[in-house]
């Protein structure tokens, strides 16, 4: 492919912008390499361990084409209308209820471009999980581990996307003790509905590895885990599933998202989404 950069024109630019759009970037698809495309290319290069120069040469083309192929390969892992209907029938819900929750509580696609489920690693949960297994986390805190092992919640160490897997593997590899692997994978939220790994036993999975393997399969498995979660998690005397059935969006949002739900207006967003789909 021809090497292109900011202000380039031609068919190669059009093809590049089509790929970037498929990968989730907001760029104007044309024959002109504008500032929006330049920013998207640099972001892609940064996330794929390439030199961040905005120049689309051989290496960048190879990574972009590979990413597009992998994206197509994993498109069959996404939820369908039938999946939503089957879920509604299984739990005795209106389809509009399920679609409302799916729209607001799901964080979009449950998979990264390369087919791994979306995760978010929480270092404070890792700390807690280690303590629950009889390990003193303070013994393992250092300049090398401070971005994955800390006592209080902070968003300052989030990297997003594939970067969260780097953090996860770093945490799991702090020690060869099996407890570190289990604690690390339990300290990440998984899939489209971001279910925390430490819930695995309560949700009926044999182990954290069993739970994780299911999250790799399909967004249908993400939805299944969500169903188990709302059916097995109680809040203020009722299951989260019951709060959905009663359309008490405030109670559901508080139980699912925590006290910060008001700030993010999850309850009003859920109600509006429900009305839209009804």
N, C-alpha and C positions, 0 to 999 in steps of 0.2 A: 504494500500500500504506500501511497505517496505521503511524505512527511508534511504535516500541516501545523499551523499555529495561529495565534491571534491575527485577524484580518485576512486570513486565507479565504479563498473562494473555490467552489467547484463541487463535484459529485461526492468526493471524499468527505467534505465537510457535512453534507447532507446525511451521509451514512453514519458518520460519527455522532451527529446530533440525534439520530434515530436510536442508536445504541444507548446513549446517555439517558434518553427519555425512558426507554425500557428499564433501565437500571434505577429509575426513580428520581432522576434529576429534572429540574424544571428549566428547560432551555427551549428557545424558539427554533423549530426545525426549518432550516432554509439552506441556502448554499453559501452563507456567510458566517465566518467564525467570529462571533461577537464576544463581548465581555462576559455574558452569561455562560457561554460555552467555555471560555477560558477559565472561569471560576470553577465550573463543574469538572473540567479536565484536571485541574490542580488538586481538587478534592479527591478525585479518583486516584490520582498518582500517589497522594499522601497515604491513602488507605490501602494501597497495594504495594507499598515499599519500593516505589519508583522515585527517580529524581523529580522533584516538584518544579518543573519549568514551564508547564503549559504547552510544551511541544509534543505533538503526537507523532512519534517516530515508530520504528519497528517494535521496540519493547512495549510501548504503550498500546499499540495496535494489538499485539498478541494478548495482552492482559484484558483488553476491552472485548475482543472477540471471544476469548475463553469465558469471560463473565457472562456474555450474552448467551452462549451455548448452555452454560450451567443454569442460567435463569430459566431458559426454555425447558430444560430437563426436569426442573423441580416445580414447574407450574401445575403439575397434577397433584401436588400436595395441598392445594388450597380448598377451602370449604366450598360446597355447592349449595344450591337452594334445597336440594333433597336432604342434605345433612342437617340444615336448619329445621326443616319440617319434621324429620325423624326425631330430632332432639325435643322439639315442642311436644310431639305426641308422647314421647317417653316420660316426660316430666309433667304432663298435664298443663302445659302453658299455651297461651295464644302465640301464634307465630310472630305477631307484632311485638310481644314481650321479648322473645328471643332475639329478634332483629335489633331491637332497641339496645339490649344489653351488649350484643355483639358489636354494634356500631360504637358505643361509648366506652365500654370496658376493654374491648379488644384493641390492641395497639397497632392495628393495621395487619399487614401480612405477618404470619408467625415464623417465617423463615428468612434467613439472610440469603444473599445471592448464591452462595455456594452450597446451599441445602442444609445448613445447620440451623436449628431453632434459635430464634431471638432470645437472648438472655440479658439479665442485668445482675452483676455480682455485687453483693452487699458485704463489705468488710466487717461491719458491726455484728451482722448475723453470724459470720464466720467465727468471730470472737466468742459469741454466745454458744455456738455449736461445739466449739473446742472445749469450753468450760463444762458443758453438759456431759462430755465424754471423759472428764477427769483430767484434762490437760490445761495447764496454766498458760494462757496465750501471751502473757507478759514476757515470758522467757524467749519468745520467738519474734518479738518486735525489734526491728532494726531499720536503718535507712533503706535497706533493700526491700523490706516487707511492709513498710508503713502505708503503702497505697492499697494493700489488700487486707491488712489486719489492724483494726482500730476499734476502740471501745464504743464510741458514739457515732451515730449516723452522720454522714456528710455526703454531699453530691460532688465534692471537689475532685474525687478520684475517678469518677465515671469517665469512660472513654467511648462508650457506645459501639454498636455494630460488632465487628470481629474483634475489636479491642477488648471487649468484655471477656472473650475467650482467653486472651493473653493473661488477663488478671486472674481468671478462674484457674488456669493451669499453673500459674505462678503460686497461687495459694495452695493448691493441692500438692505442689512439689516442694513445699517448705521442709517437709520431713517425709521419710519413707514409711512412717507409721500409717497403717490403713485408715486410722481415724481422721487424718488430715484430708484424705481423698473424700471420705463420706461427708465431713464437715464442709468442705469447700463446695461440693456439688449441691449440698443441702442449702447453702447460703446464696444460691442464685435463683432468680425467678425465671420461669421457662415459658416459652411459646406465646401465642397470640393473646392469651389471657393472663400471662405473667403470674402463674401459680408458683409459690415458693417451694423449693425442693424439700424443705423439712416437713412438709405436709404429707409426704409420700405414704407413710404408714397409716395415717388416719384415712387416706383415700383408697387404701386397699392394695397398694403396690408392695411387692415382696421386698424391695430394697430401693435405695436411691438410684442404683444403676438400672433397675427395672423401669423406674419412673422416667429416667432420662432417655432410655432406649425408645420408650413409647413416644416421647416428645419429638424424636427424630423422624417418626414415621409419617405423620400427616397432621394437618390442622384439625382433622376430625378427632384425633387423639387429644389435641389441646382442648377442644370443645367437650370431649368426654371427661377430661380431668376437671374442667370448670363445673360440669354437672355434678360430679362427685363432691367438689368443694362446696357448692351452694347447698347441697343436700345434707352434708355432714357438718357444716359449720353453723353454729347458733350465735345469735346476737340479740340481746335484750329479750330473751325468753322464746325466741322463734328461730327457725332455720332461715338462712338467707333466701332459700327457695320460696318459703312462705311469704316473705316480704315482697318478692317479685309478684307472686300470685295476687297479693292484695294491692299491687301497684303502689305500695308505699316506698316510693323511690328514695326518700330521704333516709329511711331506716336501712334499706338495702345498701345505698351508697356509703353510709357511715360504717356499716359492718364490713363492706368489701374494701373500701378505700381508706378507712380511718377517719379521724376527726377533721382532717384537712379537706374533706369532700366539699364543704361549704365554700371554701376559698376557690375551688376549681369548678363549682356549680354543677357537680356531677348529677345531683338529683334533678335539677331543672333540665339538664341536657337529656337525661334518661326519659323524663316525662314528654319532652318535645319529640324525641325520637319515636317513642311509643305512639304518640298521636299521629305522627307522620305515616307510620306503617299500618295503623288501624284501618 
